[in-house]
Amino acid sequence: MKKPSLFLRFSSLKMIIIIIFIIILILLSATAFNSDLTIKNHEVTSSKFETDESIRIILIADLHSHIYGENQSALIAKIKDQKPDIILLAGDIAEDEVPINGTKLLLNGIKDICPVFYVSGNHEYWSGDIKNIKEIIRSYGVVVLEDEFYEIDVDGVPIIIAGVDDPEWINYENKDLKPSMDENFKELDEKNQYKILLAHRPELIESYKKYSFDLVVSGHAHGGQIRIPFVLNGLYAPNQGWFPKYAGGIYQHDNLIHIISRGISNNLQIPRIFNPPEIVVVDIK
């Protein structure tokens, strides 16, 4: 029997390489454009907690009234599975160009799980209906934080949760009637509880660092929308531009920890690439 010619052997090898390349490309595409809801876990520690104390927080940002399953069933089920002690809504839960139904469905589904806190995002202000949106959110028992703080006890652990309105407020509200953060947060330095700040915009971290917070949670950046794992954390983010410094994940600023959600909406015109929507779970121990 004659051996295959060198040309035939080369052609067969070339075909095998092409097939392998196509398979890899298909797998990468499936991963890159994966839009399934994911759970992102972070664990932080604090000397303000006793050794047997812990709190589980769920951070939701940038829902933009997107709906996951009938009556938000898929999203609500995942939140319930995590058994949170507190749920934090970091702005853009409603949307200026989409009906608020998705927001209402989420709030109705989580209202009896645990205490829920909310701060505004830019899109809620852009709707021109911020007052009504806040009233709707309050109607589900959610604490709406407007440049103020709230003291809460979670299973015997005292903590402080503060929140700031999105900077867009200045274009929609009377600034003479709204106290400054300095006025509302001046008491915080005297308090020893663990302090959490809920603030939609991550790029304003320098202004948050002026106060004695232990943890800041944000959204807004949408994970930079397009990522390259291990190479590029985000390509572009609102108010940060190209190659944003704060796209998503956990950042350390001396004693302050900053956790940024990559967002949970999947209804944007620009597709998410290597950047699936996420529910952020933070365990403080």
C-alpha positions as CSV (number, residue, x, y, z in Angstrom):
1,M,0.0,0.0,0.0
2,K,1.3,3.4,-1.0
3,K,1.9,5.9,1.8
4,P,-0.2,9.1,1.5
5,S,1.6,11.8,-0.4
6,L,3.1,14.7,1.6
7,F,0.5,17.0,0.0
8,L,-2.4,14.8,1.3
9,R,-0.9,14.6,4.7
10,F,-0.5,18.4,4.8
11,S,-4.1,18.9,3.6
12,S,-5.4,16.6,6.3
13,L,-3.4,18.4,9.0
14,K,-4.6,21.7,7.7
15,M,-8.2,20.5,7.8
16,I,-7.8,19.3,11.4
17,I,-6.3,22.7,12.5
18,I,-9.3,24.5,10.8
19,I,-11.8,22.3,12.5
20,I,-10.1,22.8,15.9
21,F,-10.0,26.6,15.3
22,I,-13.7,26.6,14.4
23,I,-14.6,24.7,17.6
24,I,-12.5,27.1,19.7
25,L,-14.1,30.1,18.0
26,I,-17.6,28.7,18.7
27,L,-16.8,28.0,22.3
28,L,-15.3,31.5,22.7
29,S,-18.3,33.1,21.1
30,A,-20.7,31.2,23.4
31,T,-18.7,32.4,26.4
32,A,-18.1,35.9,25.1
33,F,-21.8,36.6,24.5
34,N,-23.1,34.7,27.5
35,S,-26.0,36.6,28.9
36,D,-27.0,34.3,31.8
37,L,-27.4,35.9,35.2
38,T,-24.2,35.2,37.2
39,I,-23.4,35.4,40.9
40,K,-20.3,37.3,41.8
41,N,-19.0,36.7,45.4
42,H,-16.8,39.0,47.4
43,E,-15.7,38.5,51.0
44,V,-14.4,41.4,53.1
45,T,-13.3,41.4,56.7
46,S,-13.5,44.1,59.4
47,S,-12.1,44.5,62.9
48,K,-15.5,46.1,63.7
49,F,-17.1,42.7,63.6
50,E,-16.7,40.0,66.3
51,T,-15.3,36.7,65.2
52,D,-18.7,35.0,65.0
53,E,-20.5,37.9,63.3
54,S,-21.2,38.2,59.6
55,I,-23.6,40.0,57.2
56,R,-24.5,39.0,53.7
57,I,-25.3,41.8,51.3
58,I,-26.7,41.6,47.8
59,L,-25.9,44.5,45.5
60,I,-28.1,45.1,42.4
61,A,-27.2,47.9,40.0
62,D,-28.4,49.1,36.6
63,L,-31.4,46.9,36.1
64,H,-32.9,49.5,33.7
65,S,-36.3,47.7,34.3
66,H,-35.0,44.6,32.4
67,I,-37.1,41.5,33.1
68,Y,-35.7,38.0,33.7
69,G,-38.4,35.4,33.3
70,E,-42.1,35.7,34.0
71,N,-42.7,38.3,36.7
72,Q,-38.9,38.6,37.3
73,S,-39.0,35.0,38.5
74,A,-35.5,34.1,37.4
75,L,-33.9,37.1,39.1
76,I,-35.9,36.9,42.3
77,A,-35.2,33.2,42.7
78,K,-31.5,33.8,42.5
79,I,-31.7,36.6,45.0
80,K,-33.7,34.4,47.4
81,D,-31.2,31.5,47.0
82,Q,-28.4,33.7,48.4
83,K,-30.3,34.3,51.7
84,P,-29.2,38.0,52.1
85,D,-29.5,40.1,55.2
86,I,-29.6,43.3,53.3
87,I,-30.3,44.2,49.6
88,L,-28.7,47.3,48.2
89,L,-30.1,48.9,45.0
90,A,-27.3,51.1,43.5
91,G,-29.2,53.2,41.0
92,D,-30.7,52.9,37.5
93,I,-33.1,50.3,38.7
94,A,-35.7,52.1,36.7
95,E,-35.1,53.5,33.2
96,D,-36.0,56.6,31.3
97,E,-36.9,54.9,28.0
98,V,-38.4,51.6,29.2
99,P,-41.6,51.2,31.2
100,I,-41.1,50.8,35.0
101,N,-42.9,47.4,35.1
102,G,-39.6,45.4,35.5
103,T,-38.7,47.6,38.5
104,K,-42.0,47.0,40.1
105,L,-41.8,43.2,39.6
106,L,-38.4,43.1,41.2
107,L,-39.4,45.2,44.2
108,N,-42.6,43.1,44.7
109,G,-40.5,39.9,44.7
110,I,-37.9,41.1,47.2
111,K,-39.9,43.2,49.6
112,D,-40.3,40.4,52.2
113,I,-36.8,38.9,52.0
114,C,-34.9,41.5,54.1
115,P,-34.4,45.3,54.4
116,V,-33.9,47.0,51.0
117,F,-32.1,50.3,50.4
118,Y,-32.0,52.3,47.2
119,V,-30.2,55.3,45.8
120,S,-31.0,57.0,42.5
121,G,-29.0,56.7,39.2
122,N,-28.8,59.1,36.3
123,H,-31.4,57.3,34.2
124,E,-34.1,57.8,36.9
125,Y,-33.4,61.5,36.8
126,W,-33.3,61.6,33.0
127,S,-36.9,60.2,33.0
128,G,-38.0,63.6,34.3
129,D,-40.2,61.7,36.8
130,I,-37.8,61.1,39.7
131,K,-40.3,62.1,42.4
132,N,-42.8,59.6,41.2
133,I,-40.2,56.9,40.8
134,K,-39.0,57.3,44.3
135,E,-42.5,57.2,45.7
136,I,-43.2,53.9,43.8
137,I,-40.0,52.5,45.2
138,R,-40.9,53.6,48.7
139,S,-44.4,52.0,48.3
140,Y,-42.7,48.6,48.4
141,G,-41.1,49.3,51.8
142,V,-37.7,50.2,50.4
143,V,-35.6,52.9,52.2
144,V,-34.8,55.6,49.7
145,L,-31.5,57.3,50.7
146,E,-31.0,60.9,49.7
147,D,-27.6,62.1,50.9
148,E,-28.4,60.7,54.4
149,F,-27.6,57.7,56.5
150,Y,-29.7,55.0,58.3
151,E,-28.7,53.0,61.4
152,I,-29.8,49.3,61.3
153,D,-29.3,46.3,63.5
154,V,-28.8,43.0,61.6
155,D,-29.0,40.0,63.9
156,G,-27.4,42.0,66.7
157,V,-24.8,43.6,64.5
158,P,-25.2,47.4,64.3
159,I,-24.2,49.0,60.9
160,I,-24.8,52.2,59.1
161,I,-26.0,52.4,55.6
162,A,-25.7,55.8,53.8
163,G,-26.6,56.8,50.3
164,V,-26.2,59.7,47.9
165,D,-28.4,60.8,45.1
166,D,-26.9,60.7,41.6
167,P,-25.2,64.0,40.7
168,E,-27.9,64.6,38.0
169,W,-30.1,65.8,40.9
170,I,-28.6,69.2,40.5
171,N,-30.3,69.6,37.1
172,Y,-33.8,68.5,38.4
173,E,-34.1,69.7,42.0
174,N,-33.8,73.0,43.9
175,K,-30.2,72.9,45.3
176,D,-31.1,75.5,47.9
177,L,-33.5,73.0,49.5
178,K,-31.1,70.1,49.5
179,P,-28.6,69.8,52.4
180,S,-25.0,68.9,51.3
181,M,-23.3,65.6,52.0
182,D,-21.0,67.4,54.4
183,E,-24.0,68.5,56.5
184,N,-25.7,65.1,56.5
185,F,-22.6,63.0,57.0
186,K,-20.7,65.2,59.6
187,E,-21.8,62.9,62.5
188,L,-20.4,59.8,60.9
189,D,-16.9,60.3,62.2
190,E,-18.2,59.9,65.8
191,K,-19.9,56.6,65.1
192,N,-18.1,53.3,65.5
193,Q,-20.4,51.0,63.6
194,Y,-19.4,49.5,60.2
195,K,-20.4,52.1,57.6
196,I,-21.5,51.4,54.1
197,L,-22.1,54.0,51.4
198,L,-24.4,53.3,48.5
199,A,-23.4,55.6,45.5
200,H,-24.3,55.0,41.9
201,R,-21.2,56.5,40.3
202,P,-17.8,54.7,40.9
203,E,-15.7,57.4,39.3
204,L,-16.5,59.8,42.2
205,I,-14.6,57.7,44.7
206,E,-12.4,60.6,45.7
207,S,-15.4,62.5,47.1
208,Y,-16.5,59.4,49.0
209,K,-13.1,58.9,50.6
210,K,-13.6,62.2,52.5
211,Y,-15.9,60.4,54.9
212,S,-15.3,57.5,57.3
213,F,-16.9,54.7,55.3
214,D,-15.6,51.2,55.4
215,L,-17.3,50.0,52.2
216,V,-18.6,51.8,49.2
217,V,-20.8,50.0,46.6
218,S,-21.6,51.4,43.1
219,G,-22.7,50.5,39.6
220,H,-23.0,52.7,36.5
221,A,-19.9,51.4,34.7
222,H,-21.7,48.3,33.2
223,G,-18.4,46.4,33.5
224,G,-16.9,48.5,30.8
225,Q,-19.4,46.6,28.5
226,I,-16.6,44.8,26.6
227,R,-13.9,42.9,28.4
228,I,-10.9,40.7,27.5
229,P,-10.4,38.3,30.5
230,F,-7.0,38.7,32.2
231,V,-6.1,41.6,29.8
232,L,-8.8,44.3,29.8
233,N,-11.3,44.8,32.7
234,G,-13.4,47.1,30.6
235,L,-13.3,48.9,27.3
236,Y,-15.6,51.9,27.9
237,A,-17.7,53.2,30.7
238,P,-20.0,56.2,31.2
239,N,-18.3,59.3,32.6
240,Q,-14.9,57.5,32.5
241,G,-14.4,57.0,28.8
242,W,-12.0,54.5,27.2
243,F,-10.2,51.9,29.4
244,P,-12.1,52.9,32.7
245,K,-10.2,52.7,35.9
246,Y,-13.3,51.5,37.8
247,A,-15.2,49.1,35.6
248,G,-16.3,46.3,38.0
249,G,-14.9,44.2,40.8
250,I,-13.3,45.1,44.1
251,Y,-10.9,47.9,44.8
252,Q,-8.9,48.8,47.9
253,H,-8.3,52.4,48.9
254,D,-6.3,52.3,52.2
255,N,-8.9,51.2,54.7
256,L,-11.8,51.7,52.3
257,I,-13.1,48.9,50.1
258,H,-15.0,49.8,46.9
259,I,-17.1,47.2,45.2
260,I,-18.5,47.9,41.8
261,S,-21.3,45.9,40.1
262,R,-21.0,45.2,36.4
263,G,-24.8,45.7,36.2
264,I,-27.7,43.4,35.7
265,S,-29.4,44.8,32.6
266,N,-29.0,43.0,29.3
267,N,-31.2,45.3,27.2
268,L,-28.6,47.7,26.0
269,Q,-27.9,48.3,22.4
270,I,-24.2,47.5,22.7
271,P,-23.8,43.8,23.5
272,R,-21.9,42.6,26.6
273,I,-18.8,40.7,25.7
274,F,-17.1,38.5,28.3
275,N,-19.3,40.6,30.7
276,P,-22.4,38.7,31.8
277,P,-25.0,40.5,34.0
278,E,-24.3,39.9,37.6
279,I,-25.8,39.7,41.1
280,V,-23.1,40.8,43.5
281,V,-23.0,39.0,46.9
282,V,-20.8,40.5,49.6
283,D,-20.0,38.7,52.8
284,I,-18.7,40.9,55.6
285,K,-17.0,39.0,58.4
